Amino acid sequence: MSKPKKPLPAPERCPFCGGKPRNDNSGPRWDEPYAIYCRSTKCRVNPIVFGRTVHIALQRWNKRAKI
């Protein structure tokens, strides 16, 4: 019997513009193909993070420095 899959955490809004992030699995590296990114026309930074799995990429995206 296989393990049940963990539900994906909800992605937080872009920290720079507040836009809704996108995700895909066409990253530039084979070892970290999943990408979470913001490509809003309002965003001047267009941040992007990569991960080996979509869960890792979402964890990295959601990690925020406390200001």
N, C-alpha and C positions, 0 to 999 in steps of 0.2 A: 504494500500500500504506500503510495507516495505522500509526502508531506503536503499539507495545504499551503497554498501560496499566501505570502503576506500581502495585505492590501497596500497599495501604493500610498505614501503620504501625500497630502495635498501640497502642491507647490505654492510657496509664498509669492506675493507680487514682487516685481522688480524693485530692488532697493533704491534705484536711481530715478525711475519715472512712475512707478506704481502700476506699470503695465502687466498684463497676464503673460507669463512665460510660455514658451513652446518647448517641445521635446522631439527628438528623433534619434535614430540609430545610424546616422551616416557621419559619425565623427571622423576626423582625419587619421586617427591611429587605430589599428586593429585591436590593441590591448585595452583601449578605453573608447569604444564606439558610441556610447550613449551621450547625448548632449542635451543640456537644458539651457535655454538662452532667451534673451529679450531682443526682439527686432522691431519694437514699436517705433513709429516715425517720430514720436515725441522724445525718445530716449537718445541722449547724446553719448552714452557710454557703450551700449549694446553688450552687456556682460554675457559670458558663456562659461559653463563648467562641463567637464567630462567625467565619465565614470565607466568602470568595467561592466556594471549593470545599471539598469534604470534606477534601482533603489539607491545605489551609491551616488549616482549623479544627483538625484533629488535630495539626498542628505547633504551633499556638498552645497547645493543651491540654497537650501533652507538654513544653512549655518550662517548666522549673522554675528558680527562683532557688536558687542554692547557699547553704545556711545554715551 
